[in-house]
Amino acid sequence: MSGSGKSVALHALEDAGFYCVDNLPPDLLEPLIELQQAEATERVAVAIDVRSARALPTLPLRLRQLRERGLPLTVLFLDTSTETLVRRFSETRRLHPLSLKDSSDQRRALFEAIELERELLSSLRDLAQVLDTSQLKAAHLRSSVKALLQLAPARLTLVFESFAFKRGVPMDADFVFDVRMLPNPHYEPELRLLTGRDGPVAKFLLAEAEVAAMQEQIGGFLQHWLPRLEADHRSYVTVAIGCTGGQHRSVYLVERLAERFAGLASVQIRHRELDALQHP
């Protein structure tokens, strides 16, 4: 999506040694890859956005054909909430690529342009791993993009993400589990400033039968449906687990579930609220 952090993501990829091309028309994707293969370039990153609207419908087929040729390919879709995009465009006074410049109501025109862009990009979003950048600072976005490079694209990737409901549900979630009804370490003074990664919090939650039941039921659900998700040619599945502050219960369960599924899929861990504190 326009305004979702594409430039930041490309800079992160460039820093990681990728040859980066921005705003490439889809018609030039295959020629670019052939040229880079001839020059023995191993890592290429291409950004394509709604400015190539005419050729966007051809892109899913092009990507499928590239994969059939054996090309190791990862598709990442940067998404952001409409409210955040409106604020970003308003603050920077930039025009959205699809905005009507002569509209008498620019805010309404911006909303309509963003919704049209969502519609035009929906088929591509369905093919990709989605990264919600609504609440990500630039440094956090760079680290998230670099973390994705460590994943093997040939396997199903399970992303376990903790979050705080008070800051909204992640847009990139395929499954959302609410664990706010579980015992909360926040009310234990000695645990309040710790996180679900810390031993004392883990010990507290491990002793609670309800936490163990929730962990087993979420794990059992995923274990049951994992083969069907793979059979459906899903490349990425994001499992979001939310509690009140995104600090204790959701973090603990994400860590435990990631351990359980580490041998069954490529696993990535995100702690949205904790990561935001680490990347101010």
Contacts in CASP RR format, 6 or more apart in sequence:
PFRMAT RR
TARGET T0000
AUTHOR 0000-0000-0000
METHOD contacts of the structure
MODEL  1
MSGSGKSVALHALEDAGFYCVDNLPPDLLEPLIELQQAEATERVAVAIDV
RSARALPTLPLRLRQLRERGLPLTVLFLDTSTETLVRRFSETRRLHPLSL
KDSSDQRRALFEAIELERELLSSLRDLAQVLDTSQLKAAHLRSSVKALLQ
LAPARLTLVFESFAFKRGVPMDADFVFDVRMLPNPHYEPELRLLTGRDGP
VAKFLLAEAEVAAMQEQIGGFLQHWLPRLEADHRSYVTVAIGCTGGQHRS
VYLVERLAERFAGLASVQIRHRELDALQHP
1 78 0 8 1.000
1 79 0 8 1.000
1 80 0 8 1.000
1 85 0 8 1.000
1 114 0 8 1.000
1 117 0 8 1.000
1 118 0 8 1.000
1 121 0 8 1.000
2 49 0 8 1.000
2 50 0 8 1.000
2 85 0 8 1.000
2 96 0 8 1.000
2 97 0 8 1.000
2 114 0 8 1.000
2 117 0 8 1.000
3 80 0 8 1.000
3 85 0 8 1.000
3 88 0 8 1.000
3 89 0 8 1.000
4 78 0 8 1.000
4 79 0 8 1.000
4 80 0 8 1.000
4 85 0 8 1.000
4 133 0 8 1.000
5 78 0 8 1.000
5 80 0 8 1.000
5 133 0 8 1.000
5 138 0 8 1.000
5 141 0 8 1.000
6 22 0 8 1.000
6 47 0 8 1.000
6 49 0 8 1.000
6 78 0 8 1.000
7 22 0 8 1.000
8 138 0 8 1.000
8 141 0 8 1.000
8 142 0 8 1.000
9 47 0 8 1.000
9 76 0 8 1.000
9 78 0 8 1.000
9 141 0 8 1.000
9 142 0 8 1.000
9 145 0 8 1.000
10 20 0 8 1.000
10 22 0 8 1.000
10 45 0 8 1.000
10 47 0 8 1.000
11 142 0 8 1.000
12 141 0 8 1.000
12 142 0 8 1.000
12 143 0 8 1.000
12 145 0 8 1.000
12 146 0 8 1.000
13 20 0 8 1.000
13 45 0 8 1.000
13 145 0 8 1.000
13 149 0 8 1.000
14 20 0 8 1.000
14 45 0 8 1.000
15 142 0 8 1.000
15 146 0 8 1.000
16 43 0 8 1.000
16 146 0 8 1.000
16 149 0 8 1.000
17 43 0 8 1.000
18 43 0 8 1.000
18 44 0 8 1.000
18 45 0 8 1.000
19 36 0 8 1.000
19 41 0 8 1.000
19 43 0 8 1.000
19 44 0 8 1.000
19 45 0 8 1.000
20 44 0 8 1.000
20 45 0 8 1.000
20 46 0 8 1.000
20 47 0 8 1.000
21 32 0 8 1.000
21 44 0 8 1.000
21 45 0 8 1.000
21 46 0 8 1.000
21 47 0 8 1.000
22 47 0 8 1.000
23 47 0 8 1.000
23 48 0 8 1.000
23 49 0 8 1.000
23 51 0 8 1.000
23 52 0 8 1.000
24 32 0 8 1.000
24 46 0 8 1.000
24 47 0 8 1.000
24 48 0 8 1.000
24 52 0 8 1.000
25 48 0 8 1.000
25 52 0 8 1.000
25 55 0 8 1.000
26 48 0 8 1.000
26 52 0 8 1.000
26 55 0 8 1.000
26 56 0 8 1.000
26 58 0 8 1.000
26 59 0 8 1.000
26 62 0 8 1.000
27 55 0 8 1.000
27 58 0 8 1.000
29 46 0 8 1.000
29 48 0 8 1.000
29 59 0 8 1.000
29 62 0 8 1.000
29 66 0 8 1.000
30 62 0 8 1.000
30 66 0 8 1.000
32 44 0 8 1.000
32 46 0 8 1.000
33 44 0 8 1.000
33 66 0 8 1.000
33 71 0 8 1.000
36 44 0 8 1.000
48 56 0 8 1.000
48 59 0 8 1.000
49 97 0 8 1.000
50 56 0 8 1.000
50 97 0 8 1.000
50 98 0 8 1.000
50 117 0 8 1.000
50 120 0 8 1.000
50 121 0 8 1.000
51 97 0 8 1.000
53 98 0 8 1.000
53 120 0 8 1.000
56 120 0 8 1.000
56 121 0 8 1.000
56 124 0 8 1.000
57 123 0 8 1.000
59 124 0 8 1.000
60 123 0 8 1.000
60 124 0 8 1.000
60 127 0 8 1.000
63 73 0 8 1.000
63 75 0 8 1.000
63 127 0 8 1.000
66 73 0 8 1.000
67 73 0 8 1.000
72 153 0 8 1.000
72 154 0 8 1.000
73 153 0 8 1.000
74 129 0 8 1.000
74 148 0 8 1.000
74 151 0 8 1.000
74 153 0 8 1.000
75 124 0 8 1.000
75 127 0 8 1.000
75 128 0 8 1.000
75 129 0 8 1.000
75 235 0 8 1.000
76 128 0 8 1.000
76 129 0 8 1.000
76 131 0 8 1.000
76 145 0 8 1.000
76 148 0 8 1.000
77 121 0 8 1.000
77 124 0 8 1.000
77 125 0 8 1.000
77 128 0 8 1.000
77 129 0 8 1.000
77 130 0 8 1.000
77 131 0 8 1.000
78 131 0 8 1.000
78 133 0 8 1.000
79 125 0 8 1.000
79 130 0 8 1.000
79 131 0 8 1.000
79 132 0 8 1.000
79 133 0 8 1.000
79 134 0 8 1.000
79 171 0 8 1.000
79 172 0 8 1.000
80 88 0 8 1.000
80 132 0 8 1.000
80 133 0 8 1.000
80 134 0 8 1.000
80 171 0 8 1.000
81 132 0 8 1.000
81 134 0 8 1.000
81 171 0 8 1.000
82 111 0 8 1.000
82 114 0 8 1.000
82 115 0 8 1.000
84 134 0 8 1.000
84 135 0 8 1.000
85 114 0 8 1.000
86 107 0 8 1.000
86 110 0 8 1.000
86 111 0 8 1.000
86 114 0 8 1.000
89 95 0 8 1.000
89 96 0 8 1.000
89 110 0 8 1.000
90 107 0 8 1.000
90 110 0 8 1.000
95 101 0 8 1.000
96 110 0 8 1.000
96 113 0 8 1.000
96 114 0 8 1.000
96 117 0 8 1.000
97 113 0 8 1.000
97 117 0 8 1.000
98 113 0 8 1.000
98 116 0 8 1.000
98 117 0 8 1.000
99 106 0 8 1.000
99 109 0 8 1.000
99 110 0 8 1.000
99 113 0 8 1.000
100 109 0 8 1.000
100 113 0 8 1.000
103 109 0 8 1.000
127 235 0 8 1.000
128 236 0 8 1.000
129 148 0 8 1.000
129 157 0 8 1.000
129 159 0 8 1.000
129 172 0 8 1.000
129 235 0 8 1.000
129 236 0 8 1.000
129 238 0 8 1.000
130 171 0 8 1.000
130 172 0 8 1.000
130 236 0 8 1.000
130 238 0 8 1.000
131 141 0 8 1.000
131 144 0 8 1.000
131 145 0 8 1.000
131 148 0 8 1.000
131 172 0 8 1.000
132 170 0 8 1.000
132 171 0 8 1.000
132 172 0 8 1.000
133 141 0 8 1.000
134 171 0 8 1.000
135 167 0 8 1.000
135 272 0 8 1.000
135 276 0 8 1.000
136 144 0 8 1.000
136 276 0 8 1.000
136 279 0 8 1.000
137 276 0 8 1.000
137 279 0 8 1.000
137 280 0 8 1.000
139 279 0 8 1.000
139 280 0 8 1.000
140 275 0 8 1.000
140 276 0 8 1.000
140 278 0 8 1.000
140 279 0 8 1.000
143 275 0 8 1.000
143 279 0 8 1.000
144 270 0 8 1.000
144 275 0 8 1.000
147 268 0 8 1.000
148 268 0 8 1.000
151 157 0 8 1.000
151 266 0 8 1.000
151 268 0 8 1.000
152 266 0 8 1.000
153 235 0 8 1.000
155 265 0 8 1.000
155 266 0 8 1.000
156 226 0 8 1.000
156 229 0 8 1.000
156 230 0 8 1.000
156 234 0 8 1.000
156 235 0 8 1.000
156 236 0 8 1.000
156 237 0 8 1.000
156 265 0 8 1.000
156 266 0 8 1.000
157 235 0 8 1.000
157 236 0 8 1.000
157 237 0 8 1.000
157 265 0 8 1.000
157 266 0 8 1.000
157 267 0 8 1.000
157 268 0 8 1.000
158 222 0 8 1.000
158 237 0 8 1.000
158 239 0 8 1.000
158 258 0 8 1.000
158 261 0 8 1.000
158 264 0 8 1.000
158 265 0 8 1.000
158 266 0 8 1.000
158 267 0 8 1.000
158 268 0 8 1.000
159 172 0 8 1.000
159 236 0 8 1.000
159 237 0 8 1.000
159 238 0 8 1.000
159 239 0 8 1.000
159 267 0 8 1.000
159 268 0 8 1.000
159 269 0 8 1.000
159 270 0 8 1.000
160 239 0 8 1.000
160 241 0 8 1.000
160 254 0 8 1.000
160 257 0 8 1.000
160 258 0 8 1.000
160 261 0 8 1.000
160 267 0 8 1.000
160 268 0 8 1.000
160 269 0 8 1.000
160 270 0 8 1.000
161 170 0 8 1.000
161 172 0 8 1.000
161 173 0 8 1.000
161 238 0 8 1.000
161 239 0 8 1.000
161 240 0 8 1.000
161 241 0 8 1.000
161 254 0 8 1.000
161 269 0 8 1.000
161 270 0 8 1.000
161 271 0 8 1.000
161 272 0 8 1.000
162 240 0 8 1.000
162 241 0 8 1.000
162 242 0 8 1.000
162 243 0 8 1.000
162 246 0 8 1.000
162 250 0 8 1.000
162 251 0 8 1.000
162 253 0 8 1.000
162 254 0 8 1.000
162 270 0 8 1.000
162 271 0 8 1.000
162 272 0 8 1.000
162 273 0 8 1.000
162 274 0 8 1.000
163 169 0 8 1.000
163 170 0 8 1.000
163 240 0 8 1.000
163 241 0 8 1.000
163 242 0 8 1.000
163 246 0 8 1.000
163 250 0 8 1.000
163 272 0 8 1.000
163 273 0 8 1.000
164 242 0 8 1.000
164 243 0 8 1.000
164 244 0 8 1.000
164 245 0 8 1.000
164 246 0 8 1.000
164 247 0 8 1.000
164 250 0 8 1.000
164 272 0 8 1.000
164 273 0 8 1.000
165 178 0 8 1.000
165 180 0 8 1.000
165 242 0 8 1.000
165 243 0 8 1.000
165 244 0 8 1.000
165 245 0 8 1.000
166 244 0 8 1.000
166 245 0 8 1.000
167 272 0 8 1.000
167 273 0 8 1.000
169 176 0 8 1.000
169 240 0 8 1.000
170 176 0 8 1.000
170 238 0 8 1.000
170 240 0 8 1.000
170 272 0 8 1.000
172 238 0 8 1.000
172 240 0 8 1.000
173 238 0 8 1.000
173 239 0 8 1.000
173 240 0 8 1.000
174 237 0 8 1.000
174 238 0 8 1.000
174 239 0 8 1.000
175 222 0 8 1.000
175 237 0 8 1.000
175 238 0 8 1.000
175 239 0 8 1.000
175 240 0 8 1.000
176 240 0 8 1.000
176 241 0 8 1.000
176 242 0 8 1.000
177 214 0 8 1.000
177 218 0 8 1.000
177 239 0 8 1.000
177 240 0 8 1.000
177 241 0 8 1.000
177 242 0 8 1.000
177 253 0 8 1.000
178 242 0 8 1.000
179 214 0 8 1.000
179 241 0 8 1.000
179 242 0 8 1.000
179 243 0 8 1.000
179 249 0 8 1.000
179 250 0 8 1.000
179 253 0 8 1.000
180 242 0 8 1.000
180 243 0 8 1.000
180 244 0 8 1.000
180 249 0 8 1.000
181 210 0 8 1.000
182 205 0 8 1.000
182 208 0 8 1.000
182 210 0 8 1.000
182 211 0 8 1.000
182 214 0 8 1.000
182 243 0 8 1.000
182 249 0 8 1.000
183 204 0 8 1.000
183 205 0 8 1.000
183 208 0 8 1.000
183 210 0 8 1.000
183 211 0 8 1.000
184 243 0 8 1.000
184 244 0 8 1.000
184 248 0 8 1.000
184 249 0 8 1.000
185 191 0 8 1.000
185 192 0 8 1.000
185 194 0 8 1.000
185 196 0 8 1.000
185 201 0 8 1.000
185 204 0 8 1.000
185 205 0 8 1.000
185 248 0 8 1.000
185 249 0 8 1.000
186 192 0 8 1.000
186 244 0 8 1.000
186 245 0 8 1.000
186 247 0 8 1.000
186 248 0 8 1.000
188 204 0 8 1.000
190 200 0 8 1.000
191 200 0 8 1.000
191 201 0 8 1.000
191 204 0 8 1.000
191 248 0 8 1.000
194 200 0 8 1.000
194 201 0 8 1.000
194 248 0 8 1.000
195 201 0 8 1.000
195 247 0 8 1.000
195 248 0 8 1.000
195 251 0 8 1.000
195 271 0 8 1.000
195 274 0 8 1.000
196 202 0 8 1.000
196 205 0 8 1.000
196 247 0 8 1.000
196 248 0 8 1.000
196 249 0 8 1.000
196 251 0 8 1.000
196 252 0 8 1.000
196 255 0 8 1.000
197 251 0 8 1.000
197 252 0 8 1.000
197 255 0 8 1.000
197 274 0 8 1.000
201 248 0 8 1.000
201 252 0 8 1.000
202 252 0 8 1.000
205 211 0 8 1.000
205 248 0 8 1.000
205 249 0 8 1.000
205 252 0 8 1.000
206 212 0 8 1.000
211 249 0 8 1.000
211 252 0 8 1.000
211 253 0 8 1.000
214 253 0 8 1.000
215 253 0 8 1.000
215 256 0 8 1.000
215 257 0 8 1.000
218 239 0 8 1.000
218 241 0 8 1.000
218 253 0 8 1.000
218 257 0 8 1.000
219 257 0 8 1.000
219 260 0 8 1.000
219 261 0 8 1.000
222 239 0 8 1.000
222 257 0 8 1.000
222 261 0 8 1.000
223 264 0 8 1.000
226 261 0 8 1.000
226 264 0 8 1.000
226 265 0 8 1.000
229 237 0 8 1.000
239 257 0 8 1.000
241 250 0 8 1.000
241 253 0 8 1.000
241 254 0 8 1.000
241 257 0 8 1.000
242 249 0 8 1.000
242 250 0 8 1.000
243 249 0 8 1.000
243 250 0 8 1.000
245 273 0 8 1.000
246 271 0 8 1.000
246 272 0 8 1.000
246 273 0 8 1.000
246 274 0 8 1.000
247 273 0 8 1.000
247 274 0 8 1.000
251 271 0 8 1.000
251 274 0 8 1.000
254 269 0 8 1.000
254 270 0 8 1.000
254 271 0 8 1.000
255 269 0 8 1.000
258 267 0 8 1.000
258 269 0 8 1.000
261 267 0 8 1.000
END
